[in-house]
Each structure stands twice: as structure tokens, then as C-alpha cells.
Amino acid sequence: MLQRQLEDRDAKGNPHTYKIIITTIQKLALFVARNKGHEIFQKHVVLIFDECHRSQFGDMHEDIVKYFKNYHLFGFTGTPIFAANASTRGKPTLKTTPQAFGGEPDANGKKVLPLHTYTIVDAINDNNVLPFRIDYVDTVNRKAGIGDKQVKAIDTEKALADPRRVKEIVKYILEHFDQKTKRNGKTYSFRALRNIEAVATDKTREQVTEVKDSVRLSGFNSIFAVSSIAMAKAYYLEFKRQMQDLPEAKRLRVATIFSYAPTRTWKMQTACWARKTLTIPASLMQARGTFWSLQSRIIMHFLRRIMTHRPTDSRTIIKTFPCA
């Protein structure tokens, strides 16, 4: 489909001009690999990547900018990658967002600043998002009389992944969840969409009318972000351990979201994604009963989607519903 659109042909092969084409970086990279002499590479095109902090630091990005000869490249992201938070893996010349997309010079002349920014503060002031409050919780208790000492290096990753720290964080969340999510506060009105499946599967996006019910809710759901899949599994199992002795009403429903790196070809993606989706990580096999009983229906729902539709997003592997 992408090649047909780039060649300005409709589904029947008739001439049709496509001024805007929406695709994924994986499909575009696959088109480049299969059509290295295509005439589109000589035309003036504008490439716009959303969530450009993802999937931009490997061969796909390099192939695209290598073969397109007359292009403008724009990237949008709310979480740009800078040197301070860049991965230690990969090519040293392609680790940050400014390296991939260019940047405006800072006070020292380094081209690391974005072309334009629209921050969360701007969005709050424009009433586009709700304001929020951040609570900082210190998880390190220092003993009196101990001073700081400068050392060459500290294994920060090992310290943050220490099982004792994970245990304390989970304990804190369980003790303060109701308070932080306003479970015991005032209720609020919410318009819940009742015919979700019919609306989501309406290809025309016009024939199905949304049916909403007014419901009263108390409290909010939450998203718990961690640094890696390994840490997500560690926290998941720790939540299960600590909630075993809690009354049913005090237990949280915990679900996980895993994302895997995209592969080079569609066939490889299908095999890899399906294989990884069907395989439960070894560290979770010991908790197979609790993990599978909670998520089997959700996972099978997405398995059906993965097996019957090509992925439309580089992040689509396993998605589960957030904590409730």
C-alpha cells in the first residue's frame, strides 16, 4: 500500500495524488530496502515522525536519510533523548534526538536545543490538559553523622534495582494508594463510552454513533513507570507477594505493558512479535497462575489483533489495561 501511495496510484491502479501519507518507520524502511532506485527519492518530501525518541537510533533511520535526497525532516516528542539519558548501546553518532534530527544552538553553540517547544506548562495555561501535583518521596534514609564522599563511580542501576528498594517502594504504594488516588475523596461524573468495540471497528469513522452513559466514580487509576522490562517483572512479582496476605478489598489489580524493539522485515516482525507474545518470560512462569488468570483474556484479545492485522505502531506488542 505504501509503495502504491508513493507512486500516486489508488487501490485500482488509477492515478490519484496523495499529498499526505501516514505510515510507520518500519514500513518506510522496508520500502527503502526493496526500492533503492525509486524515483521518490529524488522528489521533495517532508518526513514527520511522531514520538521521535523511539525507533530513530538504528539502521532504519540511517537508511531513510541516506536514500531520500531532497527532504525536510521533523520530529515530535515529549521525551527527547539527550546525552544525559542516552543509551550506552548503539552508534556513538546516533544516540540522541539532536543527533538524529538536528538542533538549535545553545549558549555554547552546541546544536542541542529543539526548534520549538510546547511544554506541559503551556498546555496547562491553555487549558488543554489538567494541572497536576508531584509528590517527591525520598526512598533513601541516611543515618546521622554520615557525610558524603566523592567516588569514581556508583553502580546506580544496581542500587535502583536492589530487591530491598523494590520491596519498600511497593510497600509505600500499597499503604498510600487510596490516599494518592483520591479513593476516599469526593465522587465525580464521567461519561463512559458503552459501544467501544463498534466505534473502534468503524472504518468510516462516521456510521457508528457513540453511546455514552453517565457514571459516578471515586478515585483515579494510576500508571507506574519503570526503567526496563526486567524491573517491570520484578515490581509485578513483588506486588503479588505483598498482596497475598491483604484482604481482597485492599488488593490492587496490576497489569503490565511490554514493548520490544522492531525488526527489519514484516515477516520477521510477525514471527518475532507472535513468538514473544506467546512466550511468558521465564521469571514469570513461577507466578503463572496469578499472572495468567489476571491477564489471559486481555492478552488473547491482542493476540487476535496481532494475528489478523499488520501492526500500525512500532510499540504494539503486548498492551494491557492500566492499574484499576
C-alpha angles and dihedrals in degrees: 000000000000093000091048091051092047088052091050096243126135125222091278094049096255121137112273128161116229109195095173123034122185116203142130130269088243093058092044092050090049090051090051092050092051099040108038093154097046118140092231089076090068095049126090108260136167115220116199121186121194118206086018094177087078130072093358102105103073146055096303094063093044093050092050096051091042098056101034105080104182111037147127115220122206129176130192123198140149092205110044119190114239131176091268094059100027123126119258090223129079133034117339091222093056110044105103137054093244089053091053099041106017124243147223117263119261126213089287094049096253112140097231104113122099121251090238136358133205106183133197087256090059091048092051092048090050091049091239094125135021118259118249142194127231121213115198113208119192108219095184118080113200122208118232117263096026114124132198120263126194113237134178097248143347123207093236094174092054092048094050091048095049109131090228091058092046089051093052094047092051090047091052093049093050092048096047104030096103092047096047095045094045093242091153096041134090121310123243135203120252131183104222120198108235103187098049096148094050092050094045094051096045102113093191092050088213111069099066118070117214113245113205133184125204110234135175116232136184121207133355138265119245140217119216111201122199134180102251147003089259091057091046089057092045093052092043092055092044091053089052092049095050095044095053093089096038122102113260091251091057097050121102125223103235124191131173138222120208125188125192129198115263120251131223106261137032092242091050091047092051094049095042096044095046092045094050092043092053094047120079111213112258093241090058095048090083088059093041095129097056095035096047097042090054099044109022094099092047094047093047089052091058092040089061090050093049093048095047103037135042111245115266097192133048089226098055108113112107119350122177132181117272125252115298 
